[in-house]
Amino acid sequence: MNAVFPTLVPDHRCGFWTDGADELEKALRRRADVLREAAGEGTRLLDLAALPDGDGAFDAVIGDQCLEHAVTPEQRLRGQHLGVLSRLFARAHALTVPGTRMALTTLTAGRLPRSAATNRALVDVVREIPLWRRCLRPEDVAKACGRWWEVREVDTHQHDYARTALAWLGRLHDREAPLRAEFGDQCYAACLRAVQTFAGAIEDNQLSLVRLTLWRTDQ
């Protein structure tokens, strides 16, 4: 199912919703707009997910739920994730000019104790979608970037992500018959279970999305 999941859920990232009756696609586009605005007025934009080789003179940085992809589950378990992230932030610092701002979002893990049933459900999901084993904690990001970037603003979009997950559940239910026909009952059921478990984890404060604005340290 891991290979098919991006087809059934093309954009797993968080949508930023308003109080109105937004459509999912509009909420997803708004996330990109909010990040671009938070990164400031720079004209040379650096993507934290695709840092180039060589030198650079970028004056704005965006990292849109890419930190989870920078760390492997094995590195997370071995405690090596801070070093990986620190090198990433150091490289972004080297590619930017003084005064640069960075806007990023990252999926974060909570500290609340979980029931045995919840743990079993999450274990089943992360076997098929390893990304969720890479979730960081907000303090991990702060520790890793501290020498290179100063955290100026922190906001949570937990409610937005819960609403996004529910929107994808609605899409899956609405297209159940054709999706089952194309991908098979087992794959459809696994994808549905994964999104349901993810939505429940967000509602229970086990997972969240954090948005941070960072300023380049120019010492």
C-alpha angles and dihedrals in degrees: 000000000000091000093048098044095085088055094052093040104027096182114030093177124109122275118217107227133197127211090264128085096277124181118235094247092052091051091050092051090049090059090060091047093050092050093048091051092047090053090065134231098313117137100203104070122199120202110216089206093060110035111181128227121249127025129331144182101204118160103192132040132198126188110183107191091313102125090078089059094049093064125060121218089246092054090049092052093046093050092245095120096093091058091049092050093044091055090049092053091044091054091049089050091053091052096051138071128238114284095031119149126209126206118193143163127204137180108243135196123229129222101229117126113252130216120246090250092052092048091052091051093049092047090054091051099046090051087066099033107036092181090083091060088064097061113138132210120241091244089056090062092046092050094046097049098037098103094045108028134029118221107230103166134023126186134167127225098187093130090048092052092048089052091047092052091049090050091054090048088055091051091050092050093046092053097036098123098050093040092052090048093050102038104021134250095275095052093045092049092048092051092047091050091049094053092044091052091046092051090049092049091054093047089051093051092246092118132025142164119243124197117202135185114206132186123213114254107235105189 
